[in-house]
């Protein structure tokens, strides 16, 4: 069996040390479409989008992401990002060194696919916890062994007009720029690879659209104050092609902001991008 839950679940994926600089933060922000100087100029009170913590450990990778997970014999063409969340202990530093420890927390059987969950904790050299991440990957063709299907809790959006309704035009070269942030998966750059994976053209990185949604909600509802964000999560419900427009809607809900993202305009108008969006506040 390509996925053996008895081996995978609970597997320790080890710890890795990593460092990042202001230049990395600036490149990341440009990769997710930021233009405000608070994101793009180190002398203007540079702040860091919390989503940077998701990519910081692999930011300097130049090879496609490895999938050598214990008990999981899978390949990149089978995999799409399922969901992602991060919670931060405080504003992320603009440069630093940390260590992240990761494990496989669960494997779900969805019948025609498997869902593999990973959890990681990043700590400073002092031992202080900086952030926690939780993510899932959707592995096509690897379900059906009779395992647990897992939960399907959905975020219910308020039945009223959104407090923010914005759009962002994804540039034709956005995926090519964002791949410099450590994700060289050819699905986002190589047309032949994308077609083999079932897409008509390379798609935007899910983590790029994820960060675009966070930035749009932060700018629209938090006056651009990234330090006010303590957590952000969402489920990847569809794809974005470079050149399309992402529509982001957000609703204030006490100490949270709930949201959704869809494609705006064109033949795929209304197609889902990011669902079950929850932004938690300081």
C-alpha positions in Angstrom: 0.0 0.0 0.0 1.5 3.4 -1.0 0.4 4.9 2.3 0.8 3.0 5.5 -1.0 4.9 8.3 0.5 2.7 11.0 3.9 4.0 10.0 3.0 7.5 9.0 0.8 8.7 11.9 2.9 10.2 14.6 6.1 9.9 12.6 8.8 12.5 13.7 10.0 14.3 10.7 12.9 15.8 12.6 14.1 19.3 13.3 15.8 21.7 11.0 17.6 25.0 11.7 17.0 27.9 9.4 17.7 31.6 9.1 16.1 34.5 7.3 17.0 38.1 6.5 15.2 41.4 5.8 15.8 40.7 2.1 13.9 37.4 2.3 11.0 39.2 3.9 11.0 41.9 1.2 11.1 39.3 -1.6 8.3 37.3 0.0 6.1 40.4 0.3 6.7 41.3 -3.3 5.9 37.7 -4.3 2.4 38.0 -2.6 1.6 41.3 -4.2 2.4 43.8 -1.4 3.1 47.4 -2.4 2.8 49.3 0.8 6.2 50.5 2.1 5.5 48.9 5.5 5.9 45.6 3.7 8.5 46.5 1.1 11.0 49.1 2.6 13.3 48.2 5.5 13.6 51.8 6.6 9.8 52.3 6.9 9.1 50.2 10.0 9.2 46.9 8.1 6.6 44.5 9.4 6.2 40.8 8.5 3.1 39.0 7.4 2.5 36.0 9.7 2.2 33.8 6.7 6.0 34.2 6.2 6.5 31.8 9.0 5.0 29.0 6.9 7.7 29.3 4.2 10.6 30.6 6.3 12.1 27.1 7.0 12.4 26.3 3.2 12.8 29.8 1.8 16.3 29.1 0.4 15.4 25.7 -1.1 16.1 25.4 -4.8 14.9 21.8 -5.4 11.3 20.8 -5.7 9.8 20.0 -2.3 10.6 16.4 -1.2 7.9 13.9 -0.4 10.0 11.3 1.5 7.5 11.0 4.3 7.6 7.9 6.4 5.0 5.3 5.3 4.0 7.4 2.2 5.1 6.4 -1.3 3.7 9.4 -3.3 4.9 11.8 -6.0 4.4 15.5 -6.7 2.0 14.9 -9.6 -0.5 13.4 -7.1 -0.3 16.1 -4.5 -2.2 19.4 -4.0 -2.1 21.5 -0.9 -5.2 20.9 1.2 -5.2 23.4 4.0 -2.8 25.6 5.9 -2.8 27.5 9.2 -0.3 29.3 11.4 -0.5 30.8 14.9 2.2 33.2 16.1 3.3 34.1 19.6 3.9 37.7 18.6 5.0 39.8 15.6 7.6 37.9 13.5 11.1 39.3 13.6 12.4 40.8 10.3 15.4 38.5 10.5 16.6 35.7 12.7 17.4 32.1 13.3 15.1 29.4 14.5 14.5 25.6 14.5 11.3 23.9 13.4 10.3 20.4 14.6 7.6 18.6 12.5 5.6 15.5 12.7 2.8 13.7 10.8 -0.2 14.2 13.0 -2.9 12.2 11.0 -3.8 10.5 7.8 -7.4 10.5 6.5 -8.9 8.2 4.0 -11.3 10.1 1.6 -12.0 7.2 -0.6 -10.4 8.4 -3.9 -7.7 10.3 -2.1 -5.7 10.5 1.1 -5.2 13.6 3.3 -1.9 13.8 5.2 -1.6 16.3 8.1 1.6 17.8 9.4 2.3 19.9 12.5 5.4 22.0 13.2 6.6 24.2 16.0 9.3 26.9 15.4 11.4 28.0 18.3 14.2 30.6 18.7 17.7 29.7 19.9 16.6 30.8 23.4 13.8 28.1 23.4 11.0 30.7 23.0 8.2 29.5 20.8 7.8 31.7 17.7 5.0 30.1 15.8 3.1 26.9 15.1 1.9 25.6 11.7 -0.5 22.9 10.7 -1.0 21.8 7.1 -2.5 19.1 5.0 -1.8 17.7 1.6 -4.4 16.0 -0.7 -3.0 12.9 -2.4 -5.0 11.9 -5.4 -5.6 8.1 -6.0 -4.3 7.0 -2.6 -7.4 6.5 -0.5 -9.7 3.5 -0.1 -8.0 1.4 2.6 -10.9 1.9 5.0 -9.3 4.4 7.3 -10.8 7.3 9.2 -12.4 9.9 6.9 -11.7 12.8 9.3 -13.8 15.8 10.1 -15.3 18.2 7.6 -16.1 21.2 9.8 -16.8 24.3 7.7 -16.8 27.9 8.7 -20.2 29.5 8.4 -20.0 33.0 7.0 -22.4 35.7 8.4 -25.6 36.2 6.5 -24.9 39.9 5.8 -22.9 42.0 3.5 -19.1 41.6 4.1 -17.2 44.3 6.0 -14.5 44.2 3.2 -14.8 43.2 -0.4 -11.6 43.6 -2.4 -9.9 42.3 -5.5 -6.3 41.6 -6.4 -5.1 41.1 -10.0 -2.6 38.2 -10.1 0.2 39.1 -12.5 1.1 36.8 -15.3 4.5 36.3 -13.8 3.4 36.0 -10.2 4.1 32.2 -9.8 7.5 32.7 -11.4 8.3 35.3 -8.8 6.8 33.5 -5.9 8.7 30.3 -6.6 11.8 32.2 -5.5 10.4 32.0 -2.0 11.5 28.3 -1.8 8.8 26.4 -3.7 10.2 25.1 -7.0 7.4 22.6 -7.6 7.3 22.5 -11.5 3.5 22.5 -11.3 3.7 26.3 -11.0 6.1 26.9 -13.9 6.4 24.0 -16.3 3.4 23.7 -18.8 4.1 20.0 -19.6 4.3 19.1 -15.9 1.0 21.0 -15.2 -0.7 19.2 -18.1 0.5 15.8 -16.7 -1.0 16.7 -13.4 -4.4 17.5 -15.0 -4.2 21.3 -15.4 -4.3 23.2 -18.7 -1.5 25.5 -17.5 0.8 26.1 -14.5 -1.2 27.2 -11.4 -0.4 29.8 -8.8 1.1 28.4 -5.6 -1.6 27.8 -3.0 0.5 29.5 -0.4 0.8 32.5 -2.6 -3.0 32.9 -2.8 -3.1 32.1 1.0 -0.9 35.1 1.7 -2.6 37.3 -0.7 -5.9 36.7 1.1 -4.2 37.4 4.5 -2.7 40.6 3.2 -5.9 41.9 1.6 -7.9 41.2 4.9 -5.1 42.8 7.0 -5.0 45.9 4.8 -8.8 46.2 4.5 -9.9 45.5 8.1 -6.9 46.0 10.3 -5.5 49.2 8.8 -2.5 47.2 7.5 -1.3 46.2 10.9 0.2 42.7 10.5 1.2 42.7 14.2 -2.5 42.5 15.2 -2.8 39.0 13.6 -2.3 36.1 15.9 -3.4 33.3 13.5 -4.6 32.6 10.0 -5.9 29.5 8.4 -7.9 28.4 5.3 -8.7 25.5 3.1 -7.6 25.4 -0.5 -10.9 25.0 -2.3 -9.7 25.7 -5.9 -6.9 26.9 -8.0 -5.8 30.3 -9.4 -4.1 30.8 -12.8 -1.6 33.6 -13.2 -3.5 36.6 -14.8 -6.7 35.9 -13.0 -8.3 38.2 -10.3 -8.9 37.1 -6.7 -11.9 38.5 -4.9 -11.5 38.5 -1.1 -14.4 39.1 1.2 -14.2 39.5 5.0 -16.5 39.7 8.0 -15.6 40.9 11.4 -16.7 38.4 14.0 -15.6 39.4 17.5 -12.0 38.6 17.9 -11.9 36.9 14.5 -12.2 37.8 10.9 -14.0 35.3 8.7 -13.4 35.3 5.0 -13.5 33.6 1.6 -11.8 34.0 -1.7 -13.0 33.4 -5.3 -12.0 34.1 -8.8 -13.5 37.3 -10.1 -14.3 37.8 -13.8 -13.6 35.7 -16.8 -14.9 32.2 -17.6 -14.2 31.0 -14.1 -15.9 33.9 -12.3 -17.0 32.7 -8.8 -14.7 29.7 -8.8 -13.5 29.0 -5.2 -10.0 29.7 -4.2 -9.8 29.7 -0.4 -12.6 28.6 2.0 -13.0 28.3 5.7 -10.8 31.4 6.2 -10.3 32.5 9.8 -8.0 35.3 10.9 -7.6 35.5 14.7 -6.6 38.8 16.4 -4.4 39.9 19.2 
